[in-house]
Amino acid sequence: MSASVLAVAAGALGAASVTAPPAAALTPPVGFTADALSTCQTNGIVRALAEADGVVYAGGTLTGIRPAGSPAGSNTTSAVNFAAFDAATGAPAGLASRGTTAHLGSLRFTLPPAPAGQVLRSARLTFRTSSDSTAGSADSHSIVPVTGTWTESAVTHNTRPALSTSVLGTITGAASVSTGYSAELNASALDGALGSIFSLALTSSGTDSLRIWPSEATAACRPQLVLTFGDE
């Protein structure tokens, strides 16, 4: 009996997180400060800042960002000339899932076809919570198929894709920050998508947000689908 295990990383076609407009939005104009704060650092010069929908965008001459307090060259996440941060926490605006105020994270994967003579036996989503102090979650988060179309550069709360009512799997116990986790998925539900582009979303009805590193993170932190094939 033979088996094949294939790991498919998100990011070949993108990953995105959309946030519902908050009940108490920031009042423009948003104030910025040059004071030293406990927020992410860039490894270059930020030349412009802008804010929209609770996200602060930084543009300039940079190639990466790192958590507050990390020395130069350590814990760096790729961010080429552009980075986005949560305006409330200062954390990188990666993928997030929460029911109140709603966050929805979407991932897109290019799934391989099954190897000759083999069928999909199991599937799981692996991910790593971000370094933000609020990244872990005590709530459960559903993994559901995305049925609508979307692009990473254009998706917003108003243009977010439609979701399936079926659940592929559930994330539970991802309570620690900067920690790797995995969630088992319904392999039979994925079988028909092999050899094609497949999108899924992280959703929740709870109040405790889950924040994970997106596809732009280092290879060890990116979300992956791990597919295990076995003999027919």
N, C-alpha and C positions, 0 to 999 in steps of 0.2 A: 504494500500500500504506500502510495506516495502523496506528499502534500506540498503545497506552495503557499508561501506567505508573502503578500505584497503590501507595502506601505505607500499610500498615496497622499501627498502633502497638499493642503489647501494653498492657493496662491498662484497656481498656474493661470487661473482665470479670476482670482480675486476673493476677497472676504470683506464684509462690511457690517457695520453696526448702525442702527437707526434708533433715534430717541424721540419719543413723543414730546410735544411742547410741554414744558413743566407748568404745573398749576400756578406757581409763583415765579415767573420768568425774571431774569436779570433786567434791571431797569437801565436802558441805554442813556447816555454813553457809558460803557463799561470802563471802570478804572483799572489801570495797570500800574505796577510799581517796580522800581529797580532794586528794592530791598531784597536781601537774602531770605528766601522762604523755603519751606520743606516741600519742594516740588522737583520734578525732573530737571536735569541739566542737559544742555546740548554740548557737543564737542566743537562747536564753531560759533559764528556770529549770527544772531537773530536780527534781521533788518526790518521786519514788519510784523505786526500782530493784528489779528482781527477776531471777532467773536460772533457766533451765531448759534442759536438753539442750545446754549449751555456748553458749547465747545469752543476752546481758544485755539486758533490756528497761528502757527509760527513759521515764517519763511525767512530764508537767509542762506548763508554759506555754511553748511553743516552736512555731516554724513551719518550722525547717530545721536541717540539720547541715552541717558543712564539715570537710575534712581538717585534721589537726594542722598548725599553723603558718600556715594560711590566714587572712588578715586578715578581719575582719567584713565581710560583704557580698560576698565572693568565693567561687567554687567551691561555692556553697550548693545542697544537694539538699533538696527539699521533704520535711518530716516534721512533720505537724500534730499537736502535743501528744503524739506517741508516736514512738519510734525503737527499733530493735533492732540490736545489735552482736554480732559474734563475740567470745566471751569470751577466746579465745586471742590474737587479733590486734588487737582493738579496731576492726576494719573494719566498716562497715555490713553487716548481715546481708541482703544482697541475694540474687541468684541465684548458686548455686554448683554446680559439677559436679566430682566426684572419685570414684574407685573405692574408695580406702582413706583414712580412714574415710568411708563412703559419703555423698556429697552428691548430690542430684538436684534440678534446677531445672525448674519447669514454667511454660509460657507459654500464654495463651489469647488467641485473635484472633477477631474477627468478620470473616469473609472476604466480600468483595463478590461479587455474581454477575458473570459475564463481560459486558462491554459487548455490545450487539447486534451480531451479525455477526462477533464476534471470539472467539478461543480463547486459553487460557493458554499462553504460549510459554516463559516462564522464571520462576523464583522464587528468591529468596535471603533469608536472614535476616541483618539487620544488627544490630550490637550494639556496645557500648563497654565495655571492661574498666574495673573500678572503680579508684579511686585508692590502694587498699591495696597495699602493697609486694609482696604475694604473689598479686596478681590475675592476672598473666600465667601461662600454662601451656605447658610444652614437650610435654605429652601431646596426643593427639588426643581429641576429644569428639564423640560421636555425637548426632545430632538425630533423634529418633524420635517417631512419633505416640503420643499418649496415648489409650488405649481406655477407661479407666475414668472415672468422674465425680469431681470435686473442687471444693472452694471454697477461696478464698484464706484465709479466716478460720479454717478448720477442719482444713486438711491438716497431717498430721504424718507421721513415719516410719511409724507403724503404720497410718495411714489413707491413705497415698500411693496414687495411682491406678495401675491396671495399664497397662503399656506394650506397644506392638506390637513384634514381633520384626523388623519391616522398618525400614530406615534411610533417612531422607529426605535426609540429607547429613552431612558431617563437618567439624568445625572443626579446623583445623591451623594452626600458626604464630602463634597468638594469645599471643605471649610477652611483650609489653610492657604496662605499666600505663597507664591513662588514654588508651587508644588505640582507635580505631574499627576494626572488622573486619567481614567478611561471609563467609557460607558459601552456596554454591550448593545448591539443593534440587531434588529430583526433581519437576518440574512435573506430570508425568502422575499422580503419586501424590496431588497436591493438587487435581487437576481435579474430582474427585467431591465435594470438600468446599466448593466455591465456593457462596456464598450461605448459608453456615451458620457456626456457631461451631466453631472448630477448636483443639485443644490439642496442644502438642508438648512434649517434655522434652529436657533436656541430660543426657547420661550419659557415664560414662567407666569404664574398668577400670584406669586409671593411678593414680599416687600424687601427681601434681602438680595441685593444684586450679586451676580456672578460676573467676574471680569477675567477674560483669558487673553493670552497673547495672540495677535492676529497673524496672518500669513507673512507680514513684513518683518516679523521677529526673526531671531537667529534660528537656524535649522533645528536645534534641539527644542525650541519652544513652540514651533508652528503646529497648528492642529493637523492631525493625520487620520485617514481612514486606514485601518489595518484589516486586510481581507485575507482570509485563509481558505484555500481551495483544496479539495481532496478528490480521490478517484470517484467516478460515477458509480 
